[in-house]
Amino acid sequence: MRRTKHYIYALISIILLALWYTSSTRSSRQHAKYMDTLVKFGEQDRLHQAVVDKLHSRLREAAEVARERVNKQMGERYKAEEAGREREREKEREKEREKEREKDVGGERKEEVGGITGEKEKGQQNLLEESEEKAPPSPVPVVEAKIIEEIVIPASNQNNPSGESSEDPIAWDPSTELTSILRRSPILIFSKSYCRHSAAAKHILLSLYTLTPPPYIVELDQHPHGKELQAFLKEKTGRGTVPNVLVNGRSLGGGDEVRGLHGEGRLEGVLRRMGGKRLGVERAGGAEEKR
């Protein structure tokens, strides 16, 4: 009996040991499989996160590129619109300048001069009638100024073709002197020999254009009454600086105006309009256009 009990106990121990070993092995295998599964899921999560991060990065880059493109397009559109508005404003300013220029060139702006008595008007009329008897058929040009006044041509100066007055220096009269100079040519250039602006205007008018008759140049620094004549020109034309270009007795302007009109290609047309039939104008080396 005792031996049988020992066998039974040994058999039970073997069975329990086998059960324990089997359970442990199964648990280890399940744990290993569980860990493998966790590792695989972790790898998949990392791959998925990497894909998501890459996609987000591309989306951010695409959004940034799109934003820059839109900003660039809006900037270019704004610049184009601003340039268009500036061109419109420039056209409006150009039209206004053209109107003013045509107004200055096409007709004389006459203003009443106060304080002129009937006796003075009568005396001027008598002098004018006396000068018209000896004057050539062509009309005497009128200097356009802020206040336009007639330049009376004295009869004593009708036969004096020079630019200098033949009267006594004590009795020198700027109106008579200017009238005498106006007969020399339909286009006059009042300048000073040392003035670079005058030199530039003379270069444009004498070298780049063929004017018939050629311009008559008065160097005020070499004229015996240059200061008085310059002051009289300022009174009559509103321009006290040199150069002062007169066409048919009307002030075209100075060096800036001559350079500006030449640069814009409109100087020839302005000279033609202001000079009329008395002045032939053509570009140097080119044929004269038909009127």
C-alpha positions as CSV (number, residue, x, y, z in Angstrom):
1,M,0.0,0.0,0.0
2,R,2.7,2.4,0.9
3,R,4.5,1.7,-2.4
4,T,1.2,2.4,-4.3
5,K,0.8,5.7,-2.5
6,H,4.3,6.7,-3.5
7,Y,3.5,5.9,-7.1
8,I,0.4,7.9,-7.0
9,Y,2.2,10.9,-5.5
10,A,4.9,10.7,-8.1
11,L,2.4,10.4,-10.9
12,I,0.5,13.4,-9.6
13,S,3.7,15.4,-9.3
14,I,4.7,14.5,-12.9
15,I,1.2,15.5,-14.1
16,L,1.4,18.8,-12.3
17,L,4.9,19.4,-13.5
18,A,3.9,18.7,-17.0
19,L,0.9,21.0,-16.7
20,W,3.0,23.7,-15.3
21,Y,5.6,23.4,-18.0
22,T,3.0,23.3,-20.7
23,S,1.3,26.4,-19.2
24,S,4.5,28.3,-18.9
25,T,5.6,27.5,-22.4
26,R,2.2,28.5,-23.8
27,S,2.3,31.7,-21.8
28,S,5.8,32.5,-23.0
29,R,4.8,31.9,-26.6
30,Q,1.8,34.1,-26.2
31,H,3.9,36.8,-24.6
32,A,6.4,36.6,-27.4
33,K,3.6,36.8,-29.9
34,Y,2.1,39.6,-28.1
35,M,5.3,41.5,-28.0
36,D,5.9,40.8,-31.7
37,T,2.4,42.2,-32.4
38,L,3.2,45.3,-30.3
39,V,6.4,45.8,-32.2
40,K,4.6,45.4,-35.6
41,F,1.9,47.9,-34.5
42,G,4.6,50.3,-33.3
43,E,6.4,50.1,-36.6
44,Q,3.1,50.6,-38.5
45,D,2.3,53.6,-36.2
46,R,5.7,55.1,-36.9
47,L,5.4,54.6,-40.6
48,H,1.9,56.1,-40.5
49,Q,3.1,59.1,-38.5
50,A,6.0,59.6,-40.9
51,V,3.6,59.5,-43.8
52,V,1.3,62.0,-42.1
53,D,4.1,64.3,-41.1
54,K,5.4,64.2,-44.7
55,L,2.0,64.9,-46.0
56,H,1.5,67.8,-43.6
57,S,4.9,69.2,-44.6
58,R,4.0,69.0,-48.3
59,L,0.7,70.7,-47.6
60,R,2.4,73.5,-45.7
61,E,4.9,74.0,-48.5
62,A,2.1,74.0,-51.1
63,A,0.1,76.5,-49.0
64,E,3.2,78.7,-48.6
65,V,3.9,78.6,-52.4
66,A,0.3,79.3,-53.1
67,R,0.3,82.2,-50.7
68,E,3.5,83.7,-52.2
69,R,2.1,83.2,-55.7
70,V,-1.1,85.0,-54.7
71,N,0.8,87.8,-53.0
72,K,3.0,88.2,-56.1
73,Q,0.0,88.3,-58.4
74,M,-1.7,90.8,-56.2
75,G,1.5,92.9,-56.0
76,E,1.9,92.8,-59.8
77,R,-1.8,93.6,-60.3
78,Y,-1.5,96.5,-57.9
79,K,1.6,97.7,-59.7
80,A,-0.1,97.4,-63.0
81,E,-3.2,99.3,-61.8
82,E,-1.0,101.9,-60.2
83,A,1.0,102.2,-63.4
84,G,-2.3,102.5,-65.4
85,R,-3.5,105.2,-63.0
86,E,-0.2,107.0,-63.3
87,R,-0.4,106.9,-67.1
88,E,-3.9,108.3,-67.0
89,R,-2.8,111.1,-64.7
90,E,0.2,111.7,-67.0
91,K,-2.1,111.8,-70.0
92,E,-4.4,114.3,-68.2
93,R,-1.4,116.5,-67.2
94,E,-0.1,116.2,-70.8
95,K,-3.5,117.3,-72.1
96,E,-3.5,120.2,-69.7
97,R,0.0,121.2,-70.7
98,E,-0.9,120.9,-74.4
99,K,-4.0,123.0,-73.9
100,E,-1.9,125.7,-72.1
101,R,0.8,125.5,-74.8
102,E,-1.8,125.7,-77.6
103,K,-3.4,128.6,-75.8
104,D,-0.1,130.4,-75.5
105,V,0.9,129.7,-79.0
106,G,-2.4,130.0,-80.9
107,G,-3.5,133.4,-79.5
108,E,-2.4,136.3,-77.5
109,R,-3.8,136.7,-74.0
110,K,-4.6,140.3,-73.8
111,E,-5.3,141.9,-70.4
112,E,-6.3,145.5,-69.8
113,V,-3.6,147.6,-68.4
114,G,-5.0,150.1,-65.8
115,G,-3.9,153.6,-65.5
116,I,-3.5,154.3,-69.3
117,T,-5.1,157.6,-70.1
118,G,-6.8,158.5,-73.3
119,E,-3.9,160.9,-74.1
120,K,-1.3,158.1,-73.8
121,E,-3.4,155.8,-76.0
122,K,-3.7,158.6,-78.6
123,G,0.0,159.2,-78.5
124,Q,0.8,155.5,-79.0
125,Q,-1.7,155.3,-81.8
126,N,0.0,158.2,-83.5
127,L,3.4,156.6,-83.1
128,L,2.1,153.3,-84.4
129,E,0.5,154.9,-87.5
130,E,3.8,156.8,-88.2
131,S,5.8,153.5,-87.9
132,E,3.4,151.6,-90.1
133,E,4.1,154.0,-93.0
134,K,7.8,152.9,-93.1
135,A,7.5,149.4,-91.7
136,P,7.7,146.3,-93.9
137,P,4.4,144.5,-94.8
138,S,5.0,141.7,-92.3
139,P,3.3,142.3,-88.9
140,V,5.5,143.3,-86.0
141,P,5.6,140.5,-83.5
142,V,4.2,141.1,-80.1
143,V,6.0,139.9,-77.0
144,E,3.7,137.8,-74.9
145,A,4.0,138.4,-71.1
146,K,2.1,138.1,-67.9
147,I,0.7,141.5,-68.9
148,I,0.8,141.9,-72.7
149,E,1.5,145.3,-74.0
150,E,2.1,146.5,-77.5
151,I,5.6,147.3,-78.4
152,V,5.5,150.6,-80.3
153,I,7.9,150.8,-83.2
154,P,9.3,154.3,-83.4
155,A,9.7,155.8,-86.9
156,S,13.3,156.8,-86.1
157,N,14.3,153.1,-85.9
158,Q,12.6,151.7,-89.0
159,N,15.8,151.8,-91.1
160,N,18.1,150.6,-88.4
161,P,18.6,146.8,-89.0
162,S,21.2,146.3,-86.3
163,G,20.5,144.9,-82.8
164,E,21.9,148.0,-81.2
165,S,20.2,151.3,-80.7
166,S,21.4,154.2,-82.8
167,E,20.1,156.8,-80.4
168,D,22.1,158.6,-77.7
169,P,22.9,156.2,-74.9
170,I,21.4,158.7,-72.5
171,A,18.1,158.4,-74.4
172,W,18.4,154.6,-74.8
173,D,14.9,152.9,-74.8
174,P,14.5,149.2,-74.1
175,S,11.3,149.0,-76.1
176,T,13.0,150.5,-79.1
177,E,16.0,148.2,-78.7
178,L,13.8,145.1,-78.5
179,T,11.7,146.2,-81.5
180,S,14.9,146.6,-83.5
181,I,16.1,143.1,-82.5
182,L,12.8,141.5,-83.3
183,R,13.2,142.5,-86.9
184,R,16.4,140.4,-87.2
185,S,14.7,137.0,-87.2
186,P,11.4,135.4,-86.3
187,I,13.4,133.4,-83.7
188,L,15.6,135.1,-81.1
189,I,17.9,133.6,-78.4
190,F,18.7,135.9,-75.5
191,S,21.6,134.2,-73.7
192,K,24.9,134.8,-72.0
193,S,28.2,133.6,-73.4
194,Y,29.2,131.8,-70.1
195,C,25.9,130.2,-69.3
196,R,25.8,126.4,-69.8
197,H,22.0,126.3,-70.1
198,S,22.2,128.9,-72.9
199,A,24.9,126.8,-74.6
200,A,22.7,123.7,-74.4
201,A,19.7,125.5,-75.9
202,K,21.8,127.0,-78.7
203,H,23.3,123.6,-79.5
204,I,19.8,122.1,-79.8
205,L,18.4,124.9,-82.0
206,L,21.5,125.5,-84.1
207,S,22.9,121.9,-84.5
208,L,20.0,119.6,-84.3
209,Y,17.5,121.7,-86.3
210,T,17.7,123.7,-89.5
211,L,15.8,126.9,-89.0
212,T,15.2,129.3,-91.8
213,P,16.0,132.1,-91.2
214,P,18.5,131.1,-88.6
215,P,18.1,132.3,-85.0
216,Y,19.4,135.7,-84.0
217,I,21.5,135.5,-80.8
218,V,21.8,138.3,-78.4
219,E,24.5,137.8,-75.7
220,L,23.3,140.0,-72.9
221,D,26.6,139.9,-71.1
222,Q,28.2,141.5,-74.2
223,H,25.4,143.9,-75.0
224,P,26.1,147.5,-73.8
225,H,22.6,147.6,-72.2
226,G,22.3,143.9,-71.4
227,K,21.1,144.3,-67.8
228,E,18.4,146.8,-68.8
229,L,17.3,144.7,-71.7
230,Q,17.1,141.6,-69.5
231,A,15.0,143.5,-67.0
232,F,12.7,144.6,-69.8
233,L,12.4,141.1,-71.1
234,K,11.4,139.9,-67.6
235,E,8.8,142.6,-67.5
236,K,7.4,141.7,-70.9
237,T,7.7,137.9,-70.9
238,G,7.8,137.0,-67.2
239,R,11.2,135.3,-67.6
240,G,14.2,137.1,-66.1
241,T,16.7,134.3,-66.6
242,V,18.7,133.1,-69.7
243,P,18.3,131.6,-72.1
244,N,15.0,133.2,-73.2
245,V,13.9,132.0,-76.6
246,L,11.4,134.2,-78.5
247,V,9.5,132.9,-81.5
248,N,7.5,135.6,-83.4
249,G,7.8,137.7,-80.3
250,R,6.4,135.1,-77.9
251,S,8.5,133.4,-75.3
252,L,9.0,129.7,-75.9
253,G,10.8,129.3,-72.6
254,G,14.3,128.6,-71.5
255,G,16.8,125.8,-71.5
256,D,14.6,123.4,-69.6
257,E,11.7,123.9,-71.9
258,V,13.8,123.5,-75.0
259,R,15.5,120.4,-73.7
260,G,12.1,119.0,-72.6
261,L,10.3,119.6,-75.9
262,H,13.3,118.2,-77.8
263,G,13.4,115.1,-75.6
264,E,9.7,114.5,-76.1
265,G,10.0,115.0,-79.9
266,R,7.6,117.9,-79.9
267,L,10.0,120.9,-80.4
268,E,9.7,120.8,-84.2
269,G,5.9,121.0,-84.0
270,V,5.9,123.8,-81.5
271,L,8.4,125.8,-83.5
272,R,6.2,125.3,-86.6
273,R,3.0,126.4,-84.8
274,M,4.7,129.4,-83.2
275,G,6.8,130.4,-86.2
276,G,4.0,130.0,-88.8
277,K,5.0,130.9,-92.4
278,R,7.8,133.1,-91.2
279,L,9.9,130.3,-89.9
280,G,11.0,127.1,-91.7
281,V,11.8,124.2,-89.4
282,E,13.3,120.8,-90.1
283,R,15.4,118.3,-88.2
284,A,19.1,118.3,-89.1
285,G,19.6,115.8,-91.9
286,G,15.9,115.3,-92.5
287,A,13.4,116.7,-95.1
288,E,11.0,119.3,-94.0
289,E,7.5,118.0,-93.4
290,K,4.6,119.4,-95.4
291,R,2.4,121.9,-93.6
